[in-house]
């Protein structure tokens, strides 16, 4: 019996109090690490969404700028931008309009006559065009881009702040002149 007691006292190990304290410390440290990773994930997701929105915005912006510099502005109000080619008197007058297909979230370029429609950029949720009141002949365009999140319910809109201004080279007869 005495040998058994001595054997039990000689065994080294952790007490219940030591184990509880250790588990509490591990829980606190692990919780801090998980919250840090969650913050980094949110920051990375926001940067990804912003970069995606910027890429879509650049594609849409290039097409609008190209046409607005060549054609005169017929209408720049709300969700539609209408431009018109100067008429030489011999042929038809071409009208180019930009609008957003809300269902497909696409920026659409329509050329009349002929009703030829082209998708300029995917992921455009909204467009607002207006004459820039501070500058003659300048159209201000603001795009809202639908950023695609990681999950099916993560889609959100990223505004292309502050938008962009484009000056029409052909200001004769332009509503923004």
DOTIDREN-697132 format. One record per residue (C-alpha): x, y, z; residue in one letter. Coordinates in steps of 0.05 Angstrom, whole numbers, padded with zeros to 5 digits, m for minus. Each point is the difference from the previous one (the first is absolute). Layout:
# DOTIDREN-697132
@xx = X | yy = Y | zz = Z | code = A
...
***
This chain:
# DOTIDREN-697132
@xx = 00000 | yy = 00000 | zz = 00000 | code = X
@xx = 00056 | yy = 00046 | zz = 00018 | code = X
@xx = 00034 | yy = m00015 | zz = m00066 | code = X
@xx = m00065 | yy = 00016 | zz = m00038 | code = X
@xx = m00005 | yy = 00068 | zz = 00035 | code = X
@xx = 00072 | yy = 00016 | zz = m00016 | code = X
@xx = m00012 | yy = m00021 | zz = m00072 | code = X
@xx = m00061 | yy = 00046 | zz = m00006 | code = X
@xx = 00037 | yy = 00059 | zz = 00031 | code = X
@xx = 00059 | yy = m00008 | zz = m00046 | code = X
@xx = m00041 | yy = 00003 | zz = m00064 | code = X
@xx = 00004 | yy = 00068 | zz = m00031 | code = X
@xx = m00058 | yy = 00033 | zz = m00037 | code = X
@xx = m00047 | yy = 00059 | zz = m00002 | code = X
@xx = m00052 | yy = 00015 | zz = 00051 | code = X
@xx = m00072 | yy = 00016 | zz = m00019 | code = X
@xx = 00011 | yy = 00074 | zz = 00017 | code = X
@xx = 00061 | yy = 00003 | zz = m00046 | code = X
@xx = m00040 | yy = m00032 | zz = m00057 | code = X
@xx = m00059 | yy = 00049 | zz = 00009 | code = X
@xx = 00047 | yy = 00061 | zz = 00000 | code = X
@xx = 00036 | yy = m00026 | zz = m00062 | code = X
@xx = m00065 | yy = m00013 | zz = m00038 | code = X
@xx = m00025 | yy = 00070 | zz = 00018 | code = X
@xx = 00064 | yy = 00032 | zz = m00026 | code = X
@xx = m00002 | yy = m00041 | zz = m00064 | code = X
@xx = m00073 | yy = 00021 | zz = m00011 | code = X
@xx = 00017 | yy = 00074 | zz = 00009 | code = X
@xx = 00060 | yy = m00003 | zz = m00048 | code = X
@xx = m00039 | yy = m00040 | zz = m00052 | code = X
@xx = m00059 | yy = 00048 | zz = 00004 | code = X
@xx = 00046 | yy = 00059 | zz = m00012 | code = X
@xx = 00031 | yy = m00035 | zz = m00060 | code = X
@xx = m00067 | yy = m00017 | zz = m00031 | code = X
@xx = m00026 | yy = 00071 | zz = 00007 | code = X
@xx = 00064 | yy = 00026 | zz = m00032 | code = X
@xx = m00009 | yy = m00047 | zz = m00059 | code = X
@xx = m00073 | yy = 00022 | zz = m00006 | code = X
@xx = 00021 | yy = 00073 | zz = m00004 | code = X
@xx = 00053 | yy = m00016 | zz = m00053 | code = X
@xx = m00051 | yy = m00039 | zz = m00040 | code = X
@xx = m00049 | yy = 00060 | zz = 00001 | code = X
@xx = 00056 | yy = 00047 | zz = m00022 | code = X
@xx = 00021 | yy = m00047 | zz = m00056 | code = X
@xx = m00072 | yy = m00008 | zz = m00024 | code = X
@xx = m00010 | yy = 00076 | zz = m00001 | code = X
@xx = 00064 | yy = 00009 | zz = m00040 | code = X
@xx = m00020 | yy = m00054 | zz = m00049 | code = X
@xx = m00070 | yy = 00030 | zz = m00010 | code = X
@xx = 00031 | yy = 00069 | zz = m00010 | code = X
@xx = 00050 | yy = m00026 | zz = m00051 | code = X
@xx = m00054 | yy = m00037 | zz = m00037 | code = X
@xx = m00044 | yy = 00062 | zz = m00001 | code = X
@xx = 00057 | yy = 00042 | zz = m00025 | code = X
@xx = 00015 | yy = m00049 | zz = m00057 | code = X
@xx = m00073 | yy = m00001 | zz = m00022 | code = X
@xx = m00004 | yy = 00075 | zz = 00006 | code = X
@xx = 00062 | yy = 00010 | zz = m00044 | code = X
@xx = m00029 | yy = m00043 | zz = m00055 | code = X
@xx = m00067 | yy = 00038 | zz = 00001 | code = X
@xx = 00035 | yy = 00067 | zz = 00007 | code = X
@xx = 00044 | yy = m00011 | zz = m00062 | code = X
@xx = m00060 | yy = m00014 | zz = m00045 | code = X
@xx = m00040 | yy = 00060 | zz = 00025 | code = X
@xx = 00060 | yy = 00047 | zz = m00005 | code = X
@xx = 00016 | yy = m00023 | zz = m00071 | code = X
@xx = m00071 | yy = 00014 | zz = m00025 | code = X
@xx = m00012 | yy = 00064 | zz = 00041 | code = X
@xx = 00063 | yy = 00031 | zz = m00028 | code = X
@xx = m00022 | yy = m00012 | zz = m00072 | code = X
@xx = m00075 | yy = 00011 | zz = 00002 | code = X
@xx = m00041 | yy = 00057 | zz = 00028 | code = X
@xx = m00041 | yy = m00010 | zz = 00063 | code = X
@xx = m00075 | yy = m00002 | zz = m00014 | code = X
@xx = m00023 | yy = m00021 | zz = 00069 | code = X
@xx = 00038 | yy = m00010 | zz = 00065 | code = X
@xx = m00053 | yy = m00010 | zz = 00052 | code = X
@xx = m00008 | yy = m00056 | zz = 00049 | code = X
@xx = 00013 | yy = m00071 | zz = m00021 | code = X
@xx = 00010 | yy = 00012 | zz = m00075 | code = X
@xx = 00053 | yy = 00037 | zz = m00039 | code = X
@xx = m00018 | yy = 00015 | zz = m00072 | code = X
@xx = 00052 | yy = 00023 | zz = m00051 | code = X
@xx = m00009 | yy = 00018 | zz = m00073 | code = X
@xx = 00047 | yy = 00000 | zz = m00059 | code = X
@xx = 00003 | yy = 00065 | zz = m00038 | code = X
@xx = m00041 | yy = m00006 | zz = m00063 | code = X
@xx = 00034 | yy = 00014 | zz = m00067 | code = X
@xx = m00068 | yy = 00006 | zz = m00034 | code = X
@xx = 00010 | yy = m00061 | zz = m00046 | code = X
@xx = m00013 | yy = m00059 | zz = 00046 | code = X
@xx = m00039 | yy = m00017 | zz = 00063 | code = X
@xx = 00017 | yy = 00032 | zz = 00066 | code = X
@xx = 00029 | yy = m00051 | zz = 00047 | code = X
@xx = m00020 | yy = 00001 | zz = 00073 | code = X
@xx = 00039 | yy = m00037 | zz = 00053 | code = X
@xx = m00031 | yy = m00010 | zz = 00069 | code = X
@xx = 00027 | yy = m00032 | zz = 00063 | code = X
@xx = m00047 | yy = m00030 | zz = 00052 | code = X
@xx = 00001 | yy = m00055 | zz = 00052 | code = X
@xx = m00037 | yy = m00065 | zz = m00006 | code = X
@xx = m00021 | yy = m00006 | zz = 00073 | code = X
@xx = m00016 | yy = m00075 | zz = m00004 | code = X
@xx = 00066 | yy = m00020 | zz = m00029 | code = X
@xx = 00040 | yy = 00056 | zz = 00031 | code = X
@xx = 00031 | yy = 00018 | zz = m00067 | code = X
@xx = 00019 | yy = 00066 | zz = m00031 | code = X
@xx = m00033 | yy = m00001 | zz = m00069 | code = X
@xx = 00022 | yy = 00042 | zz = m00060 | code = X
@xx = m00056 | yy = 00008 | zz = m00051 | code = X
@xx = 00011 | yy = 00029 | zz = m00070 | code = X
@xx = m00059 | yy = 00027 | zz = m00041 | code = X
@xx = m00021 | yy = m00009 | zz = m00055 | code = X
@xx = 00003 | yy = m00075 | zz = 00002 | code = X
@xx = m00010 | yy = m00010 | zz = 00075 | code = X
@xx = 00068 | yy = m00033 | zz = 00005 | code = X
@xx = 00013 | yy = m00016 | zz = 00073 | code = X
@xx = 00067 | yy = m00018 | zz = 00030 | code = X
@xx = 00017 | yy = m00018 | zz = 00072 | code = X
@xx = 00057 | yy = 00047 | zz = 00020 | code = X
@xx = 00012 | yy = m00024 | zz = 00071 | code = X
@xx = m00029 | yy = m00053 | zz = 00046 | code = X
@xx = m00013 | yy = 00015 | zz = 00073 | code = X
@xx = m00026 | yy = 00071 | zz = m00007 | code = X
@xx = m00058 | yy = 00008 | zz = 00048 | code = X
@xx = m00017 | yy = 00073 | zz = m00015 | code = X
@xx = 00023 | yy = 00060 | zz = m00040 | code = X
@xx = m00016 | yy = 00073 | zz = 00010 | code = X
@xx = 00018 | yy = 00051 | zz = m00054 | code = X
@xx = m00007 | yy = 00075 | zz = 00007 | code = X
@xx = 00028 | yy = 00064 | zz = m00029 | code = X
@xx = 00055 | yy = 00027 | zz = 00045 | code = X
@xx = m00027 | yy = 00067 | zz = 00021 | code = X
@xx = 00069 | yy = 00027 | zz = 00016 | code = X
@xx = 00031 | yy = m00013 | zz = m00069 | code = X
@xx = m00029 | yy = 00014 | zz = m00068 | code = X
@xx = m00005 | yy = m00061 | zz = m00046 | code = X
@xx = 00018 | yy = m00050 | zz = 00054 | code = X
@xx = m00042 | yy = m00062 | zz = 00017 | code = X
@xx = 00006 | yy = m00030 | zz = 00070 | code = X
@xx = m00011 | yy = m00075 | zz = 00005 | code = X
@xx = m00007 | yy = m00039 | zz = 00064 | code = X
@xx = 00001 | yy = m00076 | zz = m00002 | code = X
@xx = m00022 | yy = m00049 | zz = 00054 | code = X
@xx = 00034 | yy = m00067 | zz = m00008 | code = X
@xx = m00030 | yy = m00066 | zz = 00025 | code = X
@xx = 00058 | yy = m00034 | zz = 00035 | code = X
@xx = m00006 | yy = m00075 | zz = 00003 | code = X
@xx = 00014 | yy = m00029 | zz = 00069 | code = X
@xx = 00026 | yy = m00068 | zz = 00019 | code = X
@xx = m00069 | yy = m00028 | zz = 00014 | code = X
@xx = m00067 | yy = 00003 | zz = m00036 | code = X
@xx = m00027 | yy = 00052 | zz = 00049 | code = X
@xx = 00063 | yy = 00042 | zz = 00003 | code = X
@xx = m00014 | yy = 00045 | zz = m00061 | code = X
@xx = 00002 | yy = 00074 | zz = 00016 | code = X
@xx = 00007 | yy = 00066 | zz = m00038 | code = X
@xx = 00065 | yy = 00037 | zz = m00001 | code = X
@xx = m00005 | yy = 00073 | zz = m00023 | code = X
@xx = 00052 | yy = 00026 | zz = m00048 | code = X
@xx = 00011 | yy = 00062 | zz = 00041 | code = X
@xx = 00005 | yy = 00056 | zz = m00022 | code = X
@xx = m00017 | yy = m00022 | zz = m00070 | code = X
@xx = 00032 | yy = 00031 | zz = m00061 | code = X
@xx = m00008 | yy = 00061 | zz = m00045 | code = X
@xx = 00008 | yy = m00001 | zz = m00075 | code = X
@xx = 00001 | yy = 00060 | zz = m00046 | code = X
@xx = m00032 | yy = m00007 | zz = m00067 | code = X
@xx = 00043 | yy = 00027 | zz = m00057 | code = X
@xx = m00062 | yy = 00011 | zz = m00042 | code = X
@xx = m00039 | yy = 00049 | zz = 00044 | code = X
@xx = m00042 | yy = 00031 | zz = m00056 | code = X
@xx = m00072 | yy = m00014 | zz = 00018 | code = X
@xx = 00020 | yy = m00038 | zz = 00063 | code = X
@xx = m00048 | yy = 00006 | zz = 00058 | code = X
@xx = 00060 | yy = 00008 | zz = 00045 | code = X
@xx = 00030 | yy = 00057 | zz = m00041 | code = X
***
